[in-house]
Amino acid sequence: MKKSLNIILFWGAIWGITEATLGYVLHLFSIPLPGLPGLLMFPVAFVFMHRVYDSTQDAMSVVQIACVAAMIKLTDLLFGGLLTIYIINPALSLIIEALAVAIVFSLIERHQRKINFVDIFAMGWIWRGVFLGYMIIISKFSLPAGLVTSGWGVALRFWIAESFFNAILIRSYLALTENRKSLNPSPTLSWTLIFIAIVVQRLF
């Protein structure tokens, strides 16, 4: 259990740091290149989820590292400066992503087979569909929900096109990293990264 906790904290912190840095930069570039964060951030997040699953062989650990990354993002609530919805939405999306991945991993494990392209596409299609449903709900309360209020073209690009492109990137990653080694981080390293992740979240 202690070993699993270190792994979960380690990859959750790495995910949180990546969201705060790479995610921030990609959102800046999303102004001239709409959809750029969605094309790249889920495949990056999948790397972390897949690595923790490889190390623990437990689909629930995927959700647990998402909770760690989401909590890092939610530390912004303690300091103010942003509308609450702009903090909650990204944190919620991380957990929805992880739930979709965990469901697919569980099904693959149950049927004792290798992950395929349809599985990978399903991960993106499920979490994006659930998130769009959430966007529709909050839009009824006049809360920011650009994915559904900007027209069906934007919503369908997010749901279908980006899921397909994500699946190509993730499938390529899996093909290139078949013989990777699992990491066994120390408690000191894991907790240090959690602290760094919180500081980085504040800086960005």
Secondary structure, DSSP 8 states (H G I E B T S, - for coil): -HHHHHHHHHHHHHHHHHHHHHHHHHHHHTTTSTTHHHHHHHHHHHHHHHHHHHHH--THHHHHHHHHHHHHHHGGGGT-SS-HHHHHHHHHHHHHHHHHHHHHHHHHHHHT----HHHHHHHHHHHHHHHHHHHHHHHTTT---HHHHT-HHHHHIIIIIHHHHHHHHHHHHHHHTTT-------HHHHHHHHHHHHHHHHH-
